[in-house]
Amino acid sequence: MGFGIIITVLIVAFDFLISMWDAYAGGYSLGMIKKNGDQSKFRKISAYAAVGLGLVGATYVMAIIIGFIAYYLAYISLSTLEFVLSFDFIFLGILIIGFGFIITIQSIIIAAKRRSAGSILIALFNSFIIAFDVYMYVTAFSESLSVIKRTGRRSQGNGLMIVLMAALIAAIIVHAAYKHGYKKALGSAAQQNPGGGRGFRSTGMVEGKG
């Protein structure tokens, strides 16, 4: 049990760090696009997708953290916590997959152009992660949805408040990471985009079954 908690904490911490990198890399990409006058619409979409992935991923993580803290302090019931985890998984999980898919496509395009070992490994890793996320989402969808359906309205309301609180906190943190990346790009002479080929995501696999 203790080992399982440690693994969960490590995964959540990893997801949070990746979300911050997503936001930073997206901001850097948008800064470089503006600086270089890049007219590529897909590159701009991919950059916004990275920022979106950072926001959704950070919200996902914050909702889990706030939910468990509130439950530990007896502010919410077990039913509310289960609703938070299931809602997190279903509604934020599909957004994570959507944004992640866009970034994965971008990494594949970059790998096809550069044909470097690094870009190919990133594309393969992104492809594996998105496939894994989809698999976990499909397999745990029914159980998570059943948890949401059987949760009372009061618990649902409390759960939604936690998710909203998580989104607000995540928005503040992600905006700071995004702005840091954006300003870094505008003040940098480098022409290399740090977020051009990354974009991996393991979120959605932590507490999907409520």
N, C-alpha and C positions, 0 to 999 in steps of 0.2 A: 504493500500500500504506500509506504513511504517512498519507495523507489519510483512508483508510478507518479506520485506528486512531483518529485524532482524532475522527471522527464517532461511532465506537463509544463512546469515552470520554465524549463529550458526552451521548450518549443515556443511558448508564448513570448519569452524574451527575444528569441530569434526572430519571430514574426514582427515584433515591434521594431527591432533594429532594421529589418528589411523594409518595413513600411517607411521609416525615416529616410532610408537610402532611395527608395522609390520617389519620394517627394523631392529630395535634393536633386537626384538625377533628372527628374522631369523639369525642375526649375532650371537646371544647368542647360538642358537641351533647348528649352524655349529661349534662354538667354543667348545661346550660340546661334539659334535660328534667326533671331532678331539681329544679332551682330553681323552675321554673314549674309543676311538678306536671302536666306534659303526660302524658296517658294514651294518646296515639297509639302503637299497637304498631308500625306500619310505620315511623314516624319513629325509634323506638328500634332497630328492626332495621336501618334504614339507617345509623344511627350506629355500631352494632356492625360493620356491613359495612365502613364506612370504616376502622375500626381493624383489622379483618381484612385489608383490602386493603393497609393500610400494612405490616402484619407480613409478608404473603406477598410484597409487592413488595420490601421491604427484604431479605428472605431471598433472593429471586431475584437481586438486585443483588450481595449479599455473596457468594453462591455463585460468581458470575462472577468477581468480584475475587479471591477466595481461590484459585479454580481457576487463573486465569492466573498469579498470583504463585507458587503452588506449582509450576506447570509451568515457569515461567521460572527458578526456583531448582533445577529438576531433582528436586523431591521426588516428583513424580508423572509418569506417562507421558502421551503424547499420547492414548492410548486412554482413560485415566482422565479427562482433560480433556474429551474428546468426550462421555463418559458424563455428566459433570456438566452440561454445556451442554444435552444432550438431555433428561436427567431434569428439569432446571430448566424447560425449555420445556414438556414434556408435563404433568408433575404440578403444578407451581406455576402454569403458564400457565392451566390449566383453572380453578384457584381464583381467579386474577386476573380471568378472564372472568366467573365467577359473582358475585363481589363487585361487580365493575364494573357488571354488569347491574342489580343491585339499586339502586346509586347512580344509574345512568342513568334508571331508572324514576322514582326520587324527583325527579330534576332536571326530568323532563318534567311531573310532577304540579305541582311548584312553578311552572314556566313557565306552565302552564295556569291556575293561580290568580292569579299576579301579572301576567302578560302584559306584563312589562317587557322592554326590549331586552336587558338583561344576563342575565336568567334564561332568555330564549329562546336567546341565543347559547350559554350554558353547556349547555343541553339539547341543542342541535344539535351542539356540539362533543363532548359525551359520547357521543351517538348515533353520530357518525362514528368515534370512537376504538374503541368497543365493536365496531362492524361491521368495522373494520380489524383489530382483534385476532382476531376470529373467523375472518376470511378468512386471515390469516397462520397461525393455529393449524391450520386445516384443510389448507392447502396444504403445510405443513411437517411435519405429524403423522407421515406414513408414513416419511419419511426419518429423523426423530428416533427413532421407534420401532425402526427397523432398526438404528440405532447402538446402542441399548440392548441389543437381542437378541444382537448379535454381540460385545458386550464381555465379557471374561472375568470370572469371579467375583471374582478378586483386585482387578481394576480397579474393578469395581462396588462392592466393599466400601470401597475407598479413596475412591471418588466419593461414596458415601453419608455417609462420615465428614465430608467437606468440606461437604456440604449441611447436615448436623446442626450442624456448627460455625457455619455461616452463620446457621442458624435461631436458635441461642443468642445470637449477637452481635446479630442483628436484634431479638430479643425484648427485650433490655436497652435498646437505643436507642429502639425504638418505645414501650416502656412509659414511658420518660422523656418522650417527646413527648406521649403520651396524658395522662399525669398533669399536664403543664404546661397542656394545653388544658382539662382538667377543672377544675383549680384556678382557671384564668383565668375560666371561666364562672361559677363560684360566687362569685367576688369581683368580678364585673362587673355593672354596672347595666343594661348593654345587653340588649335583648331579641332582637337579630338574631343568627341562627345563621350563623357564617361557613362552615360545611360543609354548609349546607342544600341548596345547589344545585350544588356542584362535583363532584368525583369524576371526574378523567380519568386515563387510564392508557395509556402507550405501551409498557409492559413486555411482554416476550414476543416482540418483533420483532427482538431484537438478535442472539442467537446460536442461533436455533431449529434450524439445520441441523447443529449440532455441527461 
